Amino acid sequence: MDGYLFLAPGGELRTLTEERDAAQRAGLNDVALLSEGVTLGNVRLSPALRFPHQAHFHPLKYLAGLCHGIERMGGQIFCGTHITRVNAEAIVTLETTDGPVIRADSVVLATHMPIDDTLGYSLRIFPALTYVIGLHIPTGSLPNFLAFDTADPYHYVRIQAAEDHDVLIVGGEDHKTGQADDMDARYQRLAQWARTQFPLAGEVLYRWSGQVANSFDGLALMGHDLVSPHVYVITGQTGIGMTHSTIGAMIIADQIVGIPNPWAELYAPGRATGHSFGEVVSEGLNVLSQYTDLLKGGEVASATEIPAGSGAVVGWGPMKVATYRDDQGRLHHCSALCTHLGCVVAWNDSAKTWDCPCHGSRFDSYGTVINGPAPSDLLPAEE
């Protein structure tokens, strides 16, 4: 199918021409500028670049195929094995929550955000939450396509067929993890944007959010961790995880067996920040500013103010408590300090999670870790 990068309102056509020229220098000679706009069904969009022959596949079926391939080649897959620590010696050992220790000659940390931070990944990867809605549209009213715009944060669009209708999947409204509390408004803005661009869009059928690990320069960090010679990483996929992870697997497979890979230097985890140094500094200052929450009072004065099905941080300083009141009215208390580097977590009322505004760790309502780099659950609250 075709993919489109279309101009956001107020954007300059030069943005598209420069992107087209860069794509063609990279060998994508069939990328075309549609300066008069693009028509999809009865919908007219702004000027756009068209990227023809894009692949559309089912990600879970793809992953199932990879799993079967691993097993056919003699590999084994163990689900629910939570690694808490990486000891990178001559033989790498991995500690687990349940006690067993895993030993290996080489280890690949493909963990969204690495729990091993020897190269300072937490300073080079910036976690963000992204929001998605699925709206009802008539079957066949739009061709199968994918699209992005040039807004910041950008919007992205997909089509998914259902039994008696199609679904217009629209995402965007990204923000730094743990640094917003207007999730419902973001979903509403997405719906408004979708109906402005695609007037045939109807009822919102689905909505959800996910976390994106953005690298400092837009390219994933993948390959050999220079500090730990037997450890490799795939992280910072910046919203294109299927593509970046596949490239990363090819690079790392070559590196493990000692074959030169032509892309290894481009994606090297320890590469210089170069022209992105200012962004790295800016994001670092943003992280430091989050620690000032340790000097402030909690979000509510008392747990009695927390409604059922919600949570809030209570108390002062390092003694702050993340308190969740379940639907039956029972209170559940954890330390509000993230187990990664001690930042104060924030309640996400939409996803019902505790989110770290520093490095993107996420915990469920009861404090169980669901996203790294935090290696373990929130600690029990001190009495």
N, C-alpha and C positions, 0 to 999 in steps of 0.2 A: 504494500500500500504506500501511499504518499505521506511524507511528513512535511509539516510547514512550520517555519519560524516567521510569525507575522508581527508587524509593527504595532506597538502599544500606542494609545492615543498620545499625541504630543511628541512622538518619537521622530527622529530624522531618518530619511531614506538612506543616508550615508551609513547608518548602523548595519543595514542589510547588505549594502554593496561591499563593505569591508569584510563582512562575514562570508559573503559569496566568494570574494577573491581569496580569502584564506582557505576556504574549502577546496577551491580549484587548485591552489598551490599544493594542497595535500593529496591531489589526485582525483578528487570527486568532480569530474568535469561535467557531469550531468546535473549539477545543482544549478537551478535557474532562478532568476529574479523576476517576480511577477509584480512589476511596479504599478500596475493598474488595479491591483487587488486580486483576490481569489474567490471563486464561487464554488460553494459546496452545497449541492441540492438547491434549495431556495434561499440559502444564506450567503450574504456577501461580506467577506472579511477584508481587512485593510491590506496594503501591500505586504508581500511575503516572499520568503525563499522557499522553493519546493525541493525537497530531498526525495527523489523517487526510489522505489524498490526497497522500502523498509520492511523488516520482518515483523510478523505478528504471530506470537505463539503463546501457549498456555504455560505460565511459569511453574506451576506445581507439577504438571506432566513432564516438563523439562527436568525438574529436580528429581522426579521419580526415575526418569531414565538414567540420570547420573548415578543415583543410588544403585540401581540394578547393574550398571556398568562397573561400579566399584566392587560389588559382590562377585560378579562374574570373573573379575581379575584377582580374586582372592582377598580383597579388602574386607574389613569388618566395620560396622557402624554401631555405635553405642549412644543411644539417646539418653537425655537426662543426666549426663555425667558433667557435673559442674566443676570446672577448673578454677582454683582460687589463687594459685601461685605457680610461676614458672622459674625453675632453677636452671639457668643456662650454663652448665658445665660441659665437659667433654661429651658426656651423655646427658641429654636434657631430661630432667624429671619434672613432672607435673603433679602438683598436689590437688586432691579433690575434697569436696565437702564430706563425702562418705568415708574417707580414710585411705582407700587404695592409691598407690603412687604409680603413675604411668611413666615409663622410660622409653626414650626414642633417640635415634641418631639425629633426626631433624624434626622440627615442629613448625607448623604454619598456624599463626594466630589470625584466623579470618573471623574476627569477632566484632564487626561493626566498629566498636571503639576498643582498642587494645587494653588488656588488663596489665600488660607489661609496658612500662613507659620509659624505657632506657634512652630512647631517642627524643624524648619530650613531645610525644604525639599529642598530649593534651594542650600544647601550645601551638600546634600546627593543624588541628582539626577542630572545627567549630560546629557543635551539634545544633540542629534546628528541628522544630516540629513543623510538619506540613499538614494541611487539612484537605480533605477530599469529600465530594458529594457525588451521588449518582442521581440524575434526573430522568424522568420518563420522557421519551420521545417516540413518535410513531415509527413502526417498523419500516426500514428502508428510506426514511426521510432524509438521512444523511449518508454519504458514502463512508466506507471504512477508512479512517485516516487517523493520524496523530498530529498534534499541534502544540507549539509553545509560543509565548509572546515575549517581547523584549522588556516587559515591565520589571520592576524590582521591588518586592519579590515577584517572580514571574508566575503566570498561569499555565497550566497544561491540560490537554483535552484528549480523551480517548472515546471510542465507541465500543459497546459490548452488547451483543444480541441476547435477548431473553426470549421466553416462550411466545408471548403475544405482543411484544414491544421491544424497543431498543433502549439502552441506557446510555445517557451522555455523562461520562465520567469527567469531572472537572476538579482540579486541585490547585492549591496555591495558598496565599495568606501566611507564608512561613514566618517564623520568628525564632529567636534564640530560645532553646529549651529552658523552661523554668522562669522565663522573663516576660510573661503575659498572663492575664487572667480574664480575657475577653473572648473566650473560645466560641461561645454562641454567636457573638457578633461577627466573628470571622466566617463561620458557616453561612450566616445571612449575607455577608458581602460576596461570598463565592456564588451563592444562588442569584443574587442581583446581577453580578458580572455575567454569569452564564446566560441569563435570560436577555440581557442586553445584546450579547454577541449572537445568541441563538434563540430568537423569539419563539420558536416552536417548543422550547424546553418547558416541561410541565412540573408535576409534583416531584419533590425531593424524596426519593425512595430509600436512599442509604446515605450515611455520613460516617466518616471515621477519620482518624489521624495516624500519622506515623512519624518516625524520627529519621532524619537525614544527617549523615556525617559529612560535612563540607570541608574539603581541604583548602589550604591557604591559596592555592593557585588554580583550583578547578580540576586538577588531575589527581587520581587516587595515589596513595602511598603504598607501593607494592614491591615486595622483593626482600632481599637480604637485609636483616637488621645488623648493621656493622658493629654494634656494641656486643652483640651475642652471636657468634659465628654459626651457631646451629639453629638459629631461630629466624623465621621469615614472617612477614606480615602482609595482610591485605586489609586496608582500611581507607577511610576518607573517600568513599565511592561517589559522593557529591550527587546523589540522585540517579545515577546510572549504574546501579550495582550489578545488573546482569552483564553489561558490557565490560565494566572495569574488572569484575571478579573473574571473568573468562580470560581476559588479558593477563591478569595477575597469576592465574593458574599456569598459563603457558610460560610466563617469565620464571616463576619459582620452580617449575618442573625442570627447566633447563639449568637453573642455578644449582639445584641439589645434585645433579649428575655432572656438573662442570661444563655444560655447553654454553658458549656465548649466546646471549639473546639481544637482538637489535633494539629492543624497547626498554631494556633494563635500566639504562642510565636516565631515560626520560621520566620513569616512574619511581626511581630510587627513593626509599623512605627517608634517607638522609640528605636529599638534594638541597642545595642552597635556596633560600627564600627569594633572592634576587629582587625583582621589581615589586614583589608582594610583601616586602619587609614591613612597609607601613601598615598593611592590613594585619600582619601578625602582631605588631606592637599595639595596634588599636584593640584587637581582640584580647590581648593580654591585659590591657588596662581595664577592659570590660569585666574580665574574670576577677581581677583584684578588687574592683568596686563591689562585687557581690559579697565579699567577706565583711563589708561594713554592716551586714545584717546581724553579725555577732554582737554589735554594739547597740542594737535596737530591741525594742520590745516585740512580743509576738503579734500575730495578726489579730488575735482576740485576747481580751483580758482574762477570760476564763473558759474552760471547756463547756460550761453550761450554754455558751452562745453558739455552739456548733450544732446545726440541724442534722437530723438523721440522713445518712447517705452522703455525708460531706466530711471534710477534714480541715484542720487549720493548725498553724504553729502557735504554741503557747509558751510563755516564759521569756527568760532573758539570757543573753550570752551563750556560752557553751553548754548551758543546762537546758536549752530549748527542747521542747517536746513536740513531736509530730503526732497529733491526736486525731483519730478517725472515729466517728460515731456511725455504727452500722445501721442497717435499715430497722433493726429491732431496738435501737437506742443504746446498745452497749458501746462503751468506749474502749478503744485500743490505742495504747501509747508506745511510741518508739522514740529513741533519740532523733532529733531533727538534723543531726550532723551526718552528711554523706560519708560513707565508709571509704571513699576514694581519697579525698584531700580535705575533708572537714567543712565543706561549704554547707550552708543552711538550705535544706530542701524547701520546695514550695508545693502547695496543693494544686493539682490539676483537676478541677471539678468536672470537666467534660470526660476525661479518660479515667477518672477515679484513681489517679496515681500521685506519688510524690516524685517531683522532678528536681534534679540538681541544676541550678542556673549557671554553674561554673563549667562543668565538663560533660553534662548530658546524661549522667546516671539516672536511672528511673527505677522506682520501687512501687509495688502494688499497695493497695490501701493499708495492708497490714505490715508493710516494711520489707517484704521479700523482694530481692533485687531481680529486675526483669531486663535491664539494659546496663551494660558496662559503661565506663571503665571500672565502676565499683565492683570489687570481687566478691562482696558478701552483703548480707542483709543489713538493714538498719539495726543498730544495737538496741537492746531493751532500754527503756527510759529509766534513769536513776530515780529511785524513790526519794 
